[in-house]
Amino acid sequence: MSRLRNSLDEASPYALGLFRIVIGLLFLCHGAASLFGVLGGAHGGGTVPVGSWPGWYAAVIQLVGGGLVLLGLGTRSAAFVASGSMAYAYFKVHQPEALFPLQNGGEPSAMFCWALLLLVFTGPGALALDSLFGSRTASATAAERDGKGAPAAV
């Protein structure tokens, strides 16, 4: 049992990274559909009018935020903003129609909101561009802590 648990623990950063990539891609697709009319377009066809509140702004957040989450670049910040936009969408658009997401058509908004919020707390996992910049920053921080000009050996 502990052997399985150890294997799962070792794989967990990669599972989290895969989760982040899938959520980012799906979120990006929603934004692309609304802004460019691809993949069936907004609400079954077409695009949202440029500058319309809140649809156009939500689509921009979906496209940019989804792309950043997909790449693992500024993951926590992008996921925070994206999660907030989905919370807004749920409570402003869907929840007034009915109490539960299944009844009001708000399941995608609720799922994206919670999935993105999870990434705020867990970080990007493996295979993220954040890790490329994070390791360099960690070395520089260690050097400053040691009081030396050159990065410390890691």
Salt bridges, closest charged atoms under 4 A:
none
